[in-house]
């Protein structure tokens, strides 16, 4: 199972997550988030990363031109679209996109079912709230294109393996405080997610 560590704000956390086996790092370009990072700081971090690591930019309520421009500048490899859009909007993004489904009801998880997508618990706020989804919703569902987010931690990541998710995304569950990762939690979470 692939692991994305989201809400990266400094190089030390980024390199440690990669060393522990993270497949992707998430950079939050949403100014209202406590994990917000400017494009300049994100670029400085990304320029120092080793190859073969997915660099995910998280966007909320931005137009495609702004997203494309920032992704080019920072060398973002995947745009995570964390607001309500349709397939037509996704087509205006120059790089691969990861639409986010903020699920309130069981049927919501089928939105964008033909695409890889991130499924998170609905919240008025965007991202990193630590709210958990009802795993019962995923019984009998093809989860091979779903990245699960929301309320994950060192203990409960074991329970999600049985559903066959493509990956998991964590932010608040491995933090010392908002925007700063706990090295041991990051290490143990990745180990738990990737152990067979």
Residue pairs with C-beta under 8 A, 6 or more apart in sequence:
1 161
1 165
1 166
1 167
1 168
1 193
1 194
2 23
2 24
2 147
2 166
2 167
2 168
3 21
3 22
3 23
3 24
3 167
3 168
3 169
3 170
3 189
3 190
3 193
3 194
4 22
4 23
4 24
4 25
4 26
4 54
4 56
4 147
4 167
4 168
4 169
4 170
5 13
5 17
5 22
5 24
5 25
5 26
5 170
5 171
5 174
5 181
5 186
5 190
6 25
6 26
6 28
6 35
6 56
6 58
6 127
6 128
6 149
6 169
6 170
6 171
7 26
7 28
7 33
7 35
7 127
7 128
7 171
7 172
7 175
7 178
7 179
7 181
8 14
8 17
8 25
8 26
8 27
8 37
8 45
8 181
9 35
9 37
9 41
9 179
9 180
10 45
10 180
11 44
11 45
11 48
13 180
13 181
13 186
14 25
14 45
14 49
15 48
15 49
16 181
16 183
16 186
16 187
17 25
17 181
17 186
17 190
18 25
18 49
18 50
18 53
20 186
20 187
20 190
20 191
21 190
21 191
21 194
22 53
22 186
22 190
23 53
23 54
23 167
24 53
24 54
24 55
24 56
24 78
24 167
25 49
25 53
25 54
25 55
25 56
26 56
26 57
26 58
26 80
26 169
26 171
27 37
27 42
27 45
27 46
27 55
27 56
27 57
27 58
27 74
27 76
28 35
28 36
28 37
28 58
28 127
28 128
29 36
29 37
29 39
29 42
29 57
29 58
29 59
29 62
29 70
30 36
30 58
30 59
30 60
30 82
30 126
30 127
32 60
32 126
33 60
33 126
33 127
33 128
34 128
34 178
34 179
35 127
35 128
35 171
35 178
35 179
37 45
39 70
39 73
39 74
42 57
42 74
42 76
43 73
43 74
43 75
46 55
46 74
46 75
46 76
47 75
49 55
54 77
54 78
55 74
55 75
55 76
55 77
55 78
56 76
56 77
56 78
56 79
56 80
56 98
57 67
57 70
57 71
57 74
57 76
57 78
57 79
57 80
58 80
58 82
58 127
59 67
59 70
59 79
59 80
59 81
59 82
59 83
60 82
60 83
60 126
60 127
61 83
64 89
64 92
64 93
67 79
67 81
67 93
68 93
68 94
68 95
70 76
71 79
71 93
71 94
71 95
72 94
76 95
77 95
77 96
78 95
78 96
78 97
78 98
79 93
79 95
79 96
79 97
79 98
80 97
80 98
80 100
80 118
81 89
81 90
81 93
81 97
81 98
81 99
81 100
82 100
82 102
82 126
82 127
83 100
83 126
84 102
85 99
87 112
90 97
90 99
90 115
98 116
98 117
98 118
98 147
99 111
99 112
99 115
99 117
99 118
100 117
100 118
100 119
100 120
100 149
101 108
101 109
101 111
101 112
101 117
101 118
101 119
101 120
102 108
102 120
102 121
102 122
102 123
103 109
103 119
103 120
103 121
103 122
103 133
103 137
104 122
106 134
106 136
106 137
108 119
108 122
109 119
109 137
109 138
109 141
109 146
110 141
111 117
113 142
113 145
115 145
116 145
116 146
116 147
116 166
117 145
117 146
117 147
118 146
118 147
118 148
118 149
118 169
119 133
119 146
119 147
119 148
119 149
119 150
120 127
120 131
120 133
120 149
120 150
120 169
121 129
121 131
121 132
121 133
121 149
121 150
121 151
122 131
123 129
123 131
127 149
127 171
128 171
128 172
128 178
129 150
129 172
130 150
130 151
130 172
130 173
131 150
131 151
132 150
132 151
132 152
132 156
133 148
133 150
133 151
135 159
135 160
135 163
138 146
138 163
138 165
139 163
141 163
142 164
143 163
143 164
143 165
143 166
144 164
144 165
144 166
145 166
146 165
146 166
147 165
147 166
147 167
147 168
147 169
148 160
148 163
148 165
148 167
148 168
148 169
149 168
149 169
149 170
149 171
151 173
152 160
152 168
152 169
152 170
152 173
152 189
153 170
153 173
153 174
153 189
154 173
154 185
154 188
154 189
154 192
157 168
157 170
157 189
157 192
157 193
158 192
160 168
161 193
168 193
170 189
172 178
173 185
173 189
174 181
174 182
174 185
174 186
174 189
175 181
175 182
175 185
176 182
